[in-house]
């Protein structure tokens, strides 16, 4: 996911691709603090998206440049937390 967010492509495409990568994440395997932060970040993304009439991927064009960048930054924070978690002892014990 991090590679997608660092690519030189439009932010709209970064958000769509990175979000699709998160769709299969098994939240029950995350530690409670990581899960809580993850849900907070998703709520933040949702609060941005709900400001726009998004029905299809094409509608992401309606999102302001500032909000698109904020969404990319939020997805990057999620990515970094998940990466840090995957290297933790908790993740190793859970078999991640």
C-alpha positions in Angstrom: 0.0 0.0 0.0 2.9 2.4 0.8 4.2 1.9 -2.7 0.9 3.0 -4.1 0.8 6.1 -1.9 4.3 7.1 -3.0 3.7 6.6 -6.7 3.6 9.7 -9.0 0.0 9.3 -9.9 -3.1 11.5 -9.1 -4.1 11.4 -5.5 -7.6 10.2 -6.5 -6.0 7.0 -7.9 -3.8 6.6 -4.9 -6.8 6.8 -2.6 -8.8 4.3 -4.6 -6.0 1.8 -5.0 -4.9 2.0 -1.3 -8.5 1.7 -0.1 -9.0 -1.4 -2.1 -5.9 -2.9 -0.5 -7.4 -2.3 3.0 -10.6 -4.0 2.2 -9.4 -7.5 3.1 -7.7 -6.5 6.4 -8.7 -8.7 9.3 -9.2 -6.3 12.1 -9.6 -8.9 14.8 -5.9 -9.7 14.4 -4.8 -6.2 15.3 -3.9 -5.2 18.9 -6.6 -3.1 20.6 -4.7 0.2 20.5 -3.8 -0.3 16.8 -7.4 -1.3 16.0 -8.7 1.8 17.8 -6.4 4.2 15.9 -7.2 2.4 12.6 -10.9 3.0 13.2 -10.3 6.6 14.1 -8.4 7.1 10.9 -11.2 5.4 8.9 -13.7 7.7 10.6 -11.6 10.7 9.5 -11.6 9.5 5.9 -15.3 8.9 6.1 -15.9 12.4 7.5 -14.2 13.8 4.4 -16.0 11.6 1.9 -19.4 12.3 3.3 -18.9 16.0 2.4 -19.1 15.0 -1.3 -21.8 13.2 -3.4 -19.6 10.1 -4.1 -21.4 7.3 -5.9 -18.7 6.1 -8.3 -14.9 6.3 -8.5 -15.3 9.0 -11.1 -16.9 11.2 -8.4 -13.6 11.4 -6.6 -12.9 14.2 -9.1 -15.3 16.3 -7.0 -13.1 16.2 -3.9 -11.0 19.2 -3.3 -7.2 19.0 -3.8 -6.7 19.8 -0.1 -9.1 17.0 1.0 -7.5 14.5 -1.4 -4.1 15.3 0.1 -5.5 14.9 3.6 -6.9 11.5 2.6 -3.5 10.4 1.2 -1.8 11.5 4.4 -4.3 9.6 6.5 -3.9 6.5 4.4 -0.1 6.8 4.8 -0.5 7.0 8.6 -2.6 3.9 8.5 0.0 2.2 6.4 2.8 3.2 8.8 0.8 1.9 11.8 0.1 -1.4 10.2 3.7 -1.7 9.1 4.9 -1.0 12.6 2.4 -3.4 14.1 3.4 -6.2 11.7 6.9 -6.0 13.1 5.8 -6.1 16.7 5.9 -9.1 19.0 2.1 -9.0 19.3 1.9 -9.6 15.5 4.5 -12.4 15.6 2.6 -14.1 18.4 -0.7 -13.9 16.5 1.0 -15.3 13.4 0.8 -12.3 11.1 
